[in-house]
Each structure stands twice: as structure tokens, then as C-alpha cells.
């Protein structure tokens, strides 16, 4: 059992596996947030010229009622 659950030599020592897992997690979350923000800015830039087309589609659907 000591092969899997090796006791720490010093109880106050830093557990580096947890530190590395947290760093990897924070890098992943940062990349994910960057991707979402970048995609939203691209969509806002592309959608600004299509506002009249969207308004026409909304008016067509409301006139059928």
C-alpha cells in the first residue's frame, strides 16, 4: 500500500502535483475565456452590417400574423 500512498517526508512541504494541476486548470480556463471573448467580438463586428437584414426578417414574420 505504501507504493500508492507514499507518506510525505515533511508535512509542511508543498504538494507540487496540486500546484501544477491548478496552473494547468487556470491556463485552460484563461484560454477558454479568451476564445469566447474573441468569438463574440468577431460576431459583433460581422453582425453590425447585417442589422437591416435582421430587421427585415423580423418585420416579415410579424406581418404574417
Secondary structure, DSSP 4 states (H G I P E B T S, - for coil): -TTTSPPPS-TTS--HHHHHHHHHHHHHHHHHHHHHHHHHHHHHHHHTTTHHHHHHHHHHHHHT-
